[in-house]
Amino acid sequence: MRGLLASLLAALPLLAAGSGEQTLEVCFNYGCQNTQAVVYAPAQMLSLHRALDGSADAADERGRLQYVLARMYRWAGEQSPIHVDRAGDFLDDEVHGRMDCIDHAHTTDRMLRALQAVGALKFHRVIDIQRRTSWVIMQHFSAAIEDAEGHRYAVDTWFRDHAEPAVVMDLNRWKDGGYPDE
């Protein structure tokens, strides 16, 4: 009984910080043609908050954020068709629930903003969705964050299969066409 009481008391500051139920829209079928609301239960939000709460610094928070977003995508895939999504745009061609970079950028941005709203991000703030162009017709979009020193990072879930850890990389390197495995 004491252990349960201690756990509940430890959770009170996180719950007071707004780690209650969160609802957000996920985009899918390329270009946000379709959206669906997904709900993160208070216990899920609390677990995400706790996963980020132990971050020692901005680099540690970015590392943890990769896995927190993977969990958010996994839970969203249990409530929506996005669980079929595969890395890039060609491995899931024509499947209902597929996601292009626009879908990923908007969905990840909403996830990041939900985390920010409950105070789970201590070392970063969410900034506008970013776009890179490598040729006139080739574009790629990503969610993005900025640390307290002004360093910016792409937070890109498009590179990986559904619910795999997000790619968090220097925004300038990403804008120059960088890929996570280079």
WOSUL-V8165 format. One record per run of one state. SS is the DSSP state (A for helix, B for strand, O for the rest). FROM is the first residue (numbers start at 1). LEN is the number of residues. Records with the same first field share a line. If there is no record, write none. Layout:
SS=FROM-LEN / FROM-LEN
//
This chain:
O=1-1 / 17-5 / 29-5 / 41-1 / 54-4 / 80-1 / 85-16 / 118-6 / 134-5 / 148-4 / 157-10 / 176-7
A=2-15 / 42-12 / 58-22 / 81-4 / 101-17 / 171-5
B=22-7 / 34-7 / 124-10 / 139-9 / 152-5 / 167-4
//
